């Protein structure tokens, strides 16, 4: 019987796209303050267009270039810092809040999230979810080599609760990395596909595949009762 639920954060408990929009808005403000003649909305639109056109590696460079503004390493690093350190304008969706309220006291709850700091902590604070979890692991604090698919974060949580892997389940979204470690450790794995997910990827590799897939967190209680 499952007694521990380990949640991923981005695109699992909220839509990561909302964080992206929040970060882009912070960058647009920053750029407008440095270049008052260019409207904030124009900066935001330029960044968003790059992102929407699947430019995820040189988004800021291309946006700056569209205004003939310098895009050297220094300014790009400044924009990345603004993105990661801004106060996120995001909120916890009703379905996630309902599940966390329902599960608190019923299961051991843990949060395991990859990503750069302090961004991940700021997200959790903005969503108001920290008090739901008895254990939170920001894998960046362990070292970048311990981001998923490393099992280190999962092992830390299992040790915290003093449980065997087969009593736990990992609920996440990204087949590229989220389910490899829990599957290898003997945990149950559940993929939730949120409508606005950033990672709509699929995999034919059984090591990457989740054992179960749901389209809403509302389906999770019934699934866990069967496991």
N, C-alpha and C positions, 0 to 999 in steps of 0.2 A: 504494500500500500504506500502510495506517495505521501510523504510528510513534509517535503521541502520543494518550494518552487523558486527557481532562479530566473529572474526576468532580465532580458536585454533591455536597453533603453531606447536608442534611436530606431524609429520605425516599428517599434514594438509597443511601447507605452504611449507614444505620441507620434505625430507625423514629422519626420525629420525635415521635410520640405519647409515646414513652418520656421524651423531654426535657421535654415538657409536664408529665407526671406528676411528674417530678423537681422541676421548678420550682414546681409547686403544693404539693408536700410542703414545700419550703423556705418558701413563703409561709405555709402552715398552722403551721409551727413559729414563725415570726415573730409571727403573730397570736396564737397561744396564749401566747407569752411576754409579750405586751402585755395579754392578756386571759385570765389563768389559769383563770378560772371556766368558760371554754368549751373543751371538749376539742379537742385538735389534730385528731382524726379528724372532728369536726363541721365544722371549717373546711375541711378537705380535701374532704369530701363536698359541701359547698356550692359550692366553686369548680368541682369536677369536674362537678356537675350542670349548672351554667351552660354550661360548655364542651361537654358532651355534648349539650345542647339547642341547640347552634349559636350561642350567644351568645359571639362572638369579639371583640367591640368594647368591651363593658362588663362583662366577666366578673367582675372584682374588685369593681366598684361594686355589682353585683347581689348578690354573695355577702355583702358587708359589710351591705348593706341588710337581708338576711334575718335578721341578728342585731341589727338596729336600732343598728348601729355607724356612726359618722361615715364618710363616703366622699368627703371633699373632695379637692381636687387634690393637697394635700400628702401625704396618706396613700396615694393612688393612685400618686403618683410614687415613694414609698418602696417600695411593693409591686413596682412595675415594676423598680426597681433590684435588689431582692432576687432577682427572677426572672432577670434578665440576668446578675447577678454571682455567683449561687450555683455551688457546685462540682457539676456534673451527676453524677447517679447513673445512668449509661448505659454500655453495653458494645457492642463491635463484634460484630455477628452472625457466625456461622461462615462463611456464604456470602461475606460481604464480606471477611473476613480471608483466605479461600482465594483470592479473585480478586486481592487486592492482593499476596499472596505470589507468585502465579503471574505477575502482570504486571510486578513489580519486576525490572528488568534486561532485560525483553523489550520494554517500551514506555517512552517518556518519560511520566511520570505527573505530573499536575497536579490541584490541588484549587481549585475556584472556588466561593465561597459568599457569598450575600447574607445580611444579617442584622445585628443590632445587636452592637456590641462592648461588653464583652469576651466576650459569650455564645458567639460562633462559635469563637473561639480556645479557650475553655474546653471546648467540645464536642469539638473535634479532639484536645485534650490528654487528655480523659477517655476517648476512644475508642482512644487510643494509635496514631494513624495518621500523625502528622506525619512520621516518618522514611521513610514510603513515598513521599513526594512530593518531587520536585526543585523544584517551584514551587507555592507556595500564594498565592492571591489572595483576601483578604478585601475585598470590594468596598466595605464601609463605610469602609475606610482610604483608598480613592480619593476618596470623597465619595458621599453618598447618591444623587446624580444619576447615579452610575455603577453602581447596582444593575442587575441584569438587568431589562429586555431591552437595556440598553446594551451595545454591543460592546466597551467599554473593557477589561474584565477579560480577555476572550478575546484581544484584540489584545496585551495585556501578556504573556500566556502564549506566544503565537505568537512574539513578539519574543524572549522569554527563550530559547526553544529554537531560534530562527532557522529556522523552518519555514514552509512555505506552508499555508494553511488546509486544503487538500484532503488533507493528510497527517494530519489530526487528527479526533477524534470527541468529541462532548460527550455524556456519559451523565448523565441527570437525570430529573426526575419531573413537573414542573409545566408543563402546556401553556400556562398563562396568560403565562409569561415566559421559560421556560428555553430554548426552541428558536428564538426569533425571530432573535437575533443570530447563532448558529452557522449557521443556514440562509442568512442573508443574506451571511455571510462565505465560504460555500462549504465549510463543514465538514460532516462527517457528524453526524447527531443520532440518539440512541437514548433512548427513554423506557423506564424500568423501573418497573413497577407493583408495589410491595410490597403484601402483603396488608393491612397496617394503615395504608396511606397516608392522610395528612391531606388531600391534594389529589387527589381522584378525578375532577377536572374533565375535560371534553372540549371540543374546539373544532372547528368546521368551517372555520376560517380556515387556509388552506394555509401562511401565514407562521408560524403558531403550531404547526403539526403537526410531530411528529417524523417523521423518515424511516423509522424502525424502532421497533418496540415489543417488549419482552420482559417476561416475567412473573417472571423471576428472574435475578440476576446470573450464575448458572451457565450461562445461555444466551449470555452475552456473548462468550466466547472463540471459539465457532464462528461467531458473526455477524461478528466482526472479521476472521476469516480469509477471509470472503467479500468483504469491502469492499476 
